[in-house]
């Protein structure tokens, strides 16, 4: 793999999120999934994607404490703002009514865009692969390897300290559903089948390049 090939692995994903503390009333995660599906179905939303393969990350609990507990480890290993907000709301429900639209500026169900390297597991993988290219790239710039190695031995030692050991992503358990969807309608149908009777829940839907979504699914 060369630098150009590595950079081509950076893809743009579309993200749509929904969690129980955004709603005006208490509803189950099944009802929340239905609202998320309805948002996907809405063709008028800005920045709506054009392809529909998706990775749906979700968690739910019967109490705010159980939901926060499930999200805590994931938020450390793969921080996603929506799950961090959900955990914060679950921890402090006494102020959630006045705060819940502050972070989102009142936009509870809108498409956003992000690159795959903004997700920590894929960012670490990209960084590690990038580090692996440094030796090959450096060799191309050296006209006389022997003399350059002699002159830069100390620099090599410092460089090796910076490059090793590699950072490793610590996998954490979170519900994840990789959805192969040929159309908006098929993605909507898949989402509506999810959820249960838990009243504390969070969904993050990532839509885009199937290879990147598969890598993300495997990483978490």
Buried (B, 14 or more C-beta within 10 A) or exposed (E): EEEEEBEEBBBEBBBBBBBBBBBEEEBBBBBBBBBBBBBBBEEEEEEBBEBBBBBBBBBBBEEBEBBBBBBBBBBEBBEBBBBBBBBBBBBEEEEBEEBBEEEBEEEBBBBBEBBBBBBBBBBBBBEBBBBEBEEEEBEEEEEEEEEBEEEBEEEEEEBEEEEEEEEEBEBBEBEBBBBEBEEBEBBBBBBBEBBEEBBBBBBBBBBBBBEBBBBBBEBB
